[in-house]
Amino acid sequence: MRFFFMKNQLPEIVFATNNLHKLEEARALAEGRVSILSLSDINCHDDIPETADTLEGNALIKARWVKEKYGYDCFADDTGLMVDALDGAPGVYSARFAGPQCDAKDNMALLLEKLNGVADRKARFVTVIALSKDGEEHLFTGKVEGTIATEPHGTAGFGYDPIFIADESGLAFAEMSSDDKNAISHRGRAMRQLIGFLK
């Protein structure tokens, strides 16, 4: 495996995700400090279940799966978009809000439909990272406050990024560079906690 014998001997850890966007963001944040292996790097092609009703639960399921079945130290994340006017929905079901076979555009369309005419559009992104390492488990949480736009903006990012306006930037995540987004995003904040712990 191409990452296992790096000359700089960075600490290595598996990120239990099949989302290439998340993997790229994590590797950018960890560059020079931690070597992040993908599931394909360890020949894990399992369809890891996400059956918990909390972000913490789903993140732990994925991290434990890789550690127990493949023996690698591992971290995994679960992220939810919590919208105040929808009592915290879509929350833990953010990735499959419009149904298990739907995509990000379908999820955004349904969310905008539910918020049509609603004045209170406050929301927050929350990422929980679970780490399984050396027989211990740890959780790291990152949050970012914002509002839901009335229509998509920008072309970068993924998921709900075109309709989430971060309070700290006044821009949709999809309008921001990856570096600027990582500096304030929920996942960036959780990842920096993880990296700090690993170092």
C-alpha positions in Angstrom: 0.0 0.0 0.0 1.5 3.2 -1.2 1.2 5.1 2.0 2.6 2.6 4.4 6.4 3.3 4.0 6.6 7.0 3.7 10.1 8.4 4.4 8.8 11.1 6.7 7.2 8.4 8.9 4.1 10.4 9.7 1.6 8.7 12.0 -0.9 6.8 9.9 -4.6 6.4 10.5 -7.6 5.2 8.4 -10.5 7.6 7.7 -13.6 5.4 7.4 -15.4 7.2 4.6 -16.2 6.6 1.0 -16.8 10.3 0.5 -13.8 11.6 -1.6 -14.7 15.2 -0.8 -14.4 14.5 2.9 -11.1 12.6 2.4 -9.6 15.5 0.4 -10.6 18.0 3.1 -9.1 15.8 5.8 -5.9 15.2 4.0 -5.5 18.9 3.3 -5.9 19.7 7.0 -3.6 16.9 8.1 -0.8 17.5 5.5 2.6 17.2 7.0 1.3 16.0 10.4 -0.7 12.8 9.9 -0.9 10.4 6.9 -4.6 9.6 6.3 -5.4 6.3 4.6 -8.6 5.7 2.8 -10.7 2.6 3.0 -9.6 1.5 -0.4 -5.9 1.8 0.8 -6.6 -1.1 3.3 -8.8 -3.0 0.8 -12.0 -2.3 2.8 -14.9 -2.3 0.4 -17.6 -3.0 3.0 -20.9 -1.2 3.1 -20.5 -0.1 6.7 -24.0 0.4 8.3 -25.0 3.7 9.9 -27.9 2.6 12.0 -27.6 4.8 15.1 -29.9 7.7 15.8 -27.1 10.1 16.8 -24.1 11.5 15.1 -21.9 10.1 17.8 -23.4 6.6 17.4 -22.9 6.5 13.6 -19.3 7.8 13.9 -18.5 5.1 16.5 -20.0 2.3 14.4 -17.8 3.1 11.5 -14.6 3.6 13.5 -15.2 0.4 15.4 -15.9 -1.6 12.3 -12.5 -0.8 10.7 -10.6 -1.3 14.0 -12.3 -4.6 14.8 -12.4 -6.2 11.3 -9.1 -4.8 9.8 -7.0 -4.0 12.9 -6.1 -0.4 11.9 -6.4 2.6 14.1 -9.3 4.5 12.6 -11.4 7.6 12.8 -14.8 8.2 11.3 -17.2 11.2 11.2 -20.9 11.8 11.0 -22.3 15.2 10.1 -25.7 16.7 10.5 -27.3 19.9 9.4 -29.6 21.1 12.2 -32.3 23.6 11.2 -34.1 25.4 14.0 -37.4 25.8 12.2 -37.5 22.0 11.5 -36.8 21.1 15.1 -33.3 20.1 14.3 -34.0 18.2 11.1 -32.6 16.9 8.9 -29.9 16.2 11.6 -28.6 12.7 11.7 -30.6 11.9 8.5 -29.0 14.8 6.5 -27.3 12.5 3.9 -30.6 10.7 3.1 -33.1 13.5 3.9 -35.0 13.0 0.6 -34.7 9.2 0.7 -32.0 6.6 0.6 -31.5 6.7 -3.2 -31.5 10.5 -3.4 -28.6 12.8 -3.9 -27.5 16.2 -2.6 -29.6 18.1 -5.1 -32.7 16.2 -4.0 -31.9 16.9 -0.3 -31.4 20.6 -0.9 -34.6 20.8 -2.9 -36.6 19.2 -0.2 -35.1 21.4 2.5 -35.8 24.6 0.5 -39.3 23.3 0.0 -39.9 22.8 3.7 -38.5 26.3 4.5 -40.5 28.0 1.8 -42.0 31.2 3.4 -40.3 30.5 6.7 -38.7 33.5 8.2 -36.5 31.8 10.8 -33.7 30.1 8.7 -31.1 29.7 11.4 -29.1 26.4 11.2 -25.9 24.9 12.2 -23.6 22.2 10.9 -22.3 19.7 13.5 -19.6 17.1 12.9 -18.7 14.4 15.4 -15.5 12.5 14.8 -15.0 9.2 16.6 -11.4 7.8 17.0 -10.6 4.2 17.8 -6.9 3.9 18.7 -4.8 1.8 21.1 -7.8 0.3 22.7 -9.5 3.6 23.5 -12.2 5.7 21.9 -12.5 9.4 21.8 -15.0 11.9 20.4 -14.3 15.4 18.9 -17.1 17.8 17.9 -17.0 20.8 15.6 -19.9 23.3 15.0 -20.5 26.2 12.7 -23.6 28.5 12.9 -25.3 29.9 9.9 -28.6 30.3 7.9 -30.2 28.5 5.1 -30.3 30.5 1.8 -33.5 30.7 -0.3 -31.6 29.4 -3.3 -28.2 27.7 -4.1 -25.0 29.8 -4.4 -21.6 28.9 -5.7 -20.1 25.8 -7.3 -17.6 24.5 -4.8 -18.0 22.1 -1.9 -20.6 19.3 -1.7 -23.8 18.3 0.1 -25.7 21.3 1.5 -22.8 23.7 0.9 -24.6 25.8 -1.8 -27.4 26.7 0.6 -25.6 27.1 4.0 -24.5 30.6 4.7 -21.9 30.7 7.4 -22.3 33.5 9.9 -18.5 34.1 10.1 -18.1 34.6 6.3 -21.5 35.8 5.1 -21.0 33.4 2.2 -22.3 30.0 1.2 -19.7 27.3 1.8 -19.9 26.6 -1.9 -18.7 30.1 -2.6 -15.6 29.7 -0.5 -12.2 28.3 -1.3 -11.4 25.0 0.4 -8.9 26.6 2.7 -11.3 29.4 3.7 -14.0 26.8 4.3 -11.8 24.5 6.3 -10.8 27.4 8.5 -14.3 27.8 9.9 -16.2 24.6 9.0 -17.6 22.1 11.4 -15.5 19.3 9.9 -12.4 21.5 9.9 -12.8 22.3 13.6 -13.4 18.7 14.6 -10.4 17.6 12.4 -8.1 20.1 14.1 -9.1 18.7 17.5 -8.3 15.2 16.2 -5.0 16.1 14.7 -4.0 17.9 17.8 -4.8 14.8 19.9 -2.9 12.5 17.5 0.2 14.7 17.6 
